[in-house]
Amino acid sequence: MQSIEDFYLPRHLVKAIYEIGHIPDDSREAKVGVGFIDIADYTHLSKFLSPKENQILLNGLYTAFLIVLERHGGFLNKIEGDSMMFQFDDVLDRKLAELPAKERIAYIARELFYTCVEMQRVCVLFNQADAEFLDNTGNEDSRHALHMAFEIMKTLRSKTEISSTLSAFFQIRIRIGANLGEVTIGNFGPSGEKHWDIIGTPVINAKRMESTAPVGGLRISAEFFEILKSTGIADAYFLSFREEAAKLGSVFKDISWEELYRFREVILYQKKSESYRTYSVQVHPALPESLCRQASELLNHGQQGVNMILENFRYYRANRPVIDQLEELMATRGIVFRKDKIMALISPKQTANIQNAFGFSLWRILDYLDQYLDYVQAMPDEKSKPEFYSYDQFMTTMHERIQTLYDTQKKMILKKMYFTEVIVQQVYASLEASLREYQLRIEEPEEAEEEL
């Protein structure tokens, strides 16, 4: 029984409650920082591995994340398949409870933010099976879990018949969302099945930050960002990010504040058009160059490689430096994107005006595509009710309003379906055709040589 409890009970939770001196009976309100991680497209990645290898790889990856989390003083809340939830609070972390409220919030904000950034960077090291990471880990169990995961990746990459394909396709990428706010923290669940957890709107919002976060990036709430600004954390990160990018020779050395912290109002149309003021944060100082290296390799892998490049265009379409670098790479290869035809698809009546406005940059086109998509996804929502004077008057007015709203929504749904299922698909089909055109061109000389 003791060995089973030692194996399954979270050590950090047992230690924290022991330091409190008793098991908390009641829940309490607390200012908490919460983050969520999700592995993007893990179903696709898992096809490269056996079930046992998948288990070892995920255990190694989560071990790497836990090392980062514990180094910053955070706590692992739960792991569910290919997602993870973590938190910072002053209930389990007793030293925080002794700080004044303002300092406590600043501490949680800083550690939560840099934990998210570092987790993204550790994911890059993990993809590289970087053995140096082993030297900086904690206990022997952690080192063993990482070693086992790295051995799987090294073994796969040593097989010459798949090594180049693996380096191009097998890249673990994660989304991270984070928020900070007032929640209820305590023990939840029936007797014998208690779980130390947090509940509240900030938790729900943090999960929604993750679900809309850019792949390889971080999305945070506007409230969290304002705390980072007011405490100087945002300024410090901006300067250090540009300095690091300059050392790596990345175009991100000149990144603007607005590009590093990109504001966006995220609207969840499936949730009655709930809107969230958010910021996406750049975390990789050499991301454009890294993606270009991957794209160069992917161009050598036929349709599958093209599909992955298109996914990168979709993932990073809002990231101007990344899209600009990818477009420049494709231009050096002689790949011709028919941007005039793409704009004619998106907005045939406004093509000339748009061309004069921003010169048909591929990033501008994809950005315009997103703006138009937001427009067609917006649904009218009549919430006000008429004054009530009589049953007949009220029902007649409501009938007219409901019917008008229905007719308007029906038109908008048709517009949305046409745009997403016809226009957007044709835009990416145009990009695909240009990439395949290049591949066909470089394949023809090889075929001619074989005939000779």
N, C-alpha and C positions, 0 to 999 in steps of 0.2 A: 504493500500500500504506500509506504514511504517513497519508494523509488518511482512509482507511478505518479504520485503527487509532485515529486521533484521534476519529473519529465514534463508534465503538462501545465503546472501552475506557472504563470509569468513571474520570473525572479524579481523583476523591478517592482512589480505590484506588491508582492509579499514583503520585500524590503521596505518599501515606502510606508505600508500600513504598519509594519513593525515599528518604524521610527515615529509614526503618529502615536503609538502606544495602545491603540484599540481599533477594532473594526468600526468604521463610521456607521452609526445606525440610521441617521437621517440624511437626506439629500440636501444640497445647498446651492445657492446661486453663486456663480464664479465667472470671472472674466477669463476666457480660455482661448488659446490659439489652436486651430484644428486644421489638419491637412489631409488630403486624399491623393493617392497614387493609383494610376491605372496603366497597365501595359497595353500599348496600342497594337492591335492586330496580332495578339498572341496566338490565336487559332492558326494563323498562317505560319508563324514561326515554329509552332509545336510540330508541324508536319516534318520538320527536319530531324526530329528526335523520337526515340522510343518513349513509352510512358515512364519508365524508370529514369531515363535521362532528363525528361521534363521535370520530374520531381526534384532531382539533384540540382538542375539548373535554377529552378525557382527558389529552392532553399538557399542556394548560394547568393542569388540576387537579393533576396530579402535579408539575408545576413549582412550583406554590404550596406543596405539601407539602414538596418538596425544599428550598425556601428556608427553611422553618421548621426542618427537620431540620439543615441545615448551620449555621444560626445557633446552634443548641444544641450543635453539635459531634458530631452523630450521623452514621451512614453508611447509605446506601441499599444494602440487600442484593439485592433483586430486585423486579421488577414482573411480575405474571402477570395479564394481562387487566384485570379491575376490582379487583385486590387488590395490596397492597404490603407488603413486609417491610423493617424497618429495625433498626439495632442501635447500641449504645454499648459500646465495649470499650477495654481498655488496651493492645491489641496495635497497632491502627491509630492510636489516639490516644496518641502517645508521651508527652505531658505528663502523662497519667494514671498512667503507669507509675512516675513519680517520686514520686507521693503515697503516704503510708502507706495500708495496706489499708482501714482504717476510713473515712478521708477519701475514698478512691477509690470505695468503695461508695456513700457518701452523695452524691457528685457524680453518679455514674451514675443513682442513684435520682431525684435532683432533676431532672436534665436530661431523662431519659426521661419522667417524669411531666408536666412542663410542656410538653414537645414534643407529647405526646398531647392535652393540653388545648388548646394553641394550634392544632393541626391541626384540631380540631373547630370552633374559632372561625373559622379561616381559611376553612373550608368554607362558613360562613354568609356571609362577605364575598364569596366566589366566587359564591354563588347570587345575590347582589345586583349582581354585575358591578361591584363597588366599584372605581372607577378609582384611588382613593387608594392602594390596595394596590400599584399599579404603581410609585409613587414610592419605595417602600421595598424594592424588589427588588435583586438583585445585578447580574448581567451583562446585556448587550444581548440575548442569546439568550433569557434568562428573561423579560425584559420583552416581547419579541416574541411568545413563546408565550402569555403571559397576555393580551396585547392581542388576539391572534387569537381566543382562546376567548371573551373578553368581547364582541367584535364579533358573534359568532354569537348569544350570548344577547340582546344589545341588539337585533339585527335581528329575532329571533323576537318579542321583546316589543313591538316597534314596529308589528307587524301587528295592527291593531285587531280583526280577526275572531278572533284567538286570544290576544290579550295577557292578558286577565283569566283565561282558562283556564290559560295558561302559568304565570302567577304563582302560581296555586293548586296546579297539579299538578307543574310542573317544578321540583322542589326536590331537589338532590343531597344525600343523607344518607349518612353513613358510620358504620360500627361500628369501634371500636378496642379491641384487647386487648393487654395488656402484662404482662411478667413479668421477674423478675431471678433469675439463678441461675448455677450452674457448668456450663459447656458445653465441648465440644471445638471449637476454632477452628483453621482452616488451609485448605490447598488440597485440594479434592476433585475427582475426575474424571480421565479418561484424558489422556494427553499431547496437548497442542494444544487441549484442551477444559476446562482447569482453571477452577474457580470458587471464589473465596474465600468460605467459608461457615462456618456454625456448626451443630452438631448436638448433640442431647441432650434430655433430658426437659423442661428449662425452655422450650425452643423449642416443643415439642409442646404444652405447657400454655399458652403465650402464644397459640398459634393457637386453642386451645379457649376461651380467654378472649374472643378476638375473635368466634368463632362464636356465643357465647351473650351477647355484649354488647348492651345496649339500643341501638336505632337513635338516632343523634345523641349517643351516650354512650360511656363508657369502662368496661371491666371489667378489674380487676387481680387477681392472686392475693393470698391472705391474707398470704403471706410478703413480697411486695412492699409491701403495706400496712403491715405491722409495721415495715419499714424506714422508711417515710415517717413513721410515728408517732414512732419512736425518735429520728429526726433533726430533728423539729420541723417538717418540711415539711407534714404533714397539718394541724397547728394553724394555720400561716401561711396555707395555702390556704383553710381554713374561714373565717378572719376576712376575708380579701380578697374571697372570694366573696360573703359577706353584705354587705360594704360596697359592692361593685359593684352588687349587686341592689338595694340601697337607693337608690343614685344613679339607677338605671333605673326606679324605682318598681315593682319586681316583688314579688310575694308571696314570692319566694325570700329576701327580706331577713330573714325570720324562720325560715329553714330550720334544722332541727335537725341536729346531728352525724349522727344515725342516718339522716336523709333524704339528707344530702349524701353520706355513705358508707354505702350500704345493703348489709349483709351478706347473702349467700345461699350456701347449699351447693348448687352446681350438680351434678346427677347426670346422667351420660350413659348412658342405659339401653341404647343401641345398643353401648356399649363395656363390656358386662358390669357395668353399674351403677357404673362408676367415679365417685367423687365428688370435687369440688374446692371448697375453701373460698375464696370470692371476695368482692370488694366491687365494686359498681357505683358510679361517681363522677359526680355532676352536673357539667356543664362549661359550660352556657349560663345565665348569671344571669337572663335574661329569657325562658326557654323557655316557661313557661305562657302568657304574654301573646302570644308569637310564634305559638304553635300555635292560640290562640284567634282571632287575626287571620286565619290561614289557614282555620280552620274556618268563620268568618263568610263568607268568599268561597266556600268549597266548597258551602255550603248553597244557593248560587244555580246550581249546576251539576248538578241532577238526580241520576240514579242514580250517575253516575260520581263526583260530589262526595260522595255518601253513602258510596260504597265507600272513598274516601280517608279520610273521617272515621272510619269503622270501623277502618281500618288503624291510624290514630293511637291509637284506644282499645286496640287489640291491642299496638302497640309500647310504649305508655307506661302500661299497665295497673297496673304496680307503682309508678308515680310519683304519690304522693298529691296534691301540689300541682297537678300538671298535670291529673289527672282531676277534681279538685275545681273547678278553673277552667273546664274544658270543660263540666262539669255545670252550673255556675252560668251560663255563657254560654247553654247550651241552655234553661235555665229562663227567662232573660230573653226568649227568643224564643217562649216558650209551648210548648216541646217537653216532652212528658210521657213520661218513661221509666217503664214499669210495673215498678218494682223489686220489688213484692210478688210479681208473677207470675214474675219472673226467679228470685227466691229459692225460689219453690215448685218451679221446674224443677231447681235445683241440689240442694236438700235439702228435699224436701217434709215430712219428719218433724220437721225442726228449725227450720222457718221462724219460728215464734213466739218461740223462745228466741233465735235470731239477731237478730231484729228488736229485742228488748229489749236485746241486748248492744251493738249499734252503730248502731241507727237507720237502717238501709238506705241508708247512703252508697254511691254508685255505686262509689267506689274500694274500699270494704270488700267489696262484693259481688264485684268482679273479683279482689280479693286472696283471698277465700274460694274462688273458682273455681280459682285457681292452686294453693291448698293442697290442694284435693280432687283436682286433676289430678296433683299430685306423689304423692298417696296411691295413686291407681289405677295410676300408672305403675311404682310400686315392685314389683320382682319378687323372690320368695323365691329364695335361692341357697344350696343346701346344699353346703358345701365340706368338712366334716369326714367322715372315713372311719371305719367301725367297726373295732374291734380284730379282728385276724386270728387265728383259732384253727384254722380248717379251710376248705377250698374251699367246701363246702356251706353252712357257717354264714355265711361272708363273702358269697357270692352271694345267699343268701336275704335277708339283711339289706339288701344293696345294691338288690336288686329291689324290696323294699318301699319303701325311701327314694326311689328313682328314680320309681316309680309315684306315690307320694304327692306328690312335688315336681311331677311332670307334671300331675296333677289340679289342684293348687293354682294352678300357672302358667296352666293353661287357663282357670280361672275368672277370674283376674286379667286375662288378655288380653281376655276377653269384657267385663269391667267397663270396661277402658280403652277398648275400641272403642265401647262404648255411650256412655260419657261424652264422648269426643272427637268422635264422629261424630253423636251425637244431642243430648246436653245442651249442649255448648259451641256447637254450630251454632245451636241454638234460642235460646241467650242472645244471641248477636250478631244473630240474625234479629229478636229483640224490639227491640233497639236500632235496627236498620235500619228496622223498621216505624214506630217513633216518629219517626224523621227524615223518612221518606217521607210520613208523615201531615202533618207540618208543611209540607213542600214542596207537597203537594197543596192544603193550605189556602190558601197564599199564591198559588198558581196560579189558583184558582177566581175570585177577584175580577178578575184580569186578563182571564180568558176572558169574564166577564160584561160588562166594559167594552167588549171587542171586539164582542160581539153588539149592544150598544146603538149 
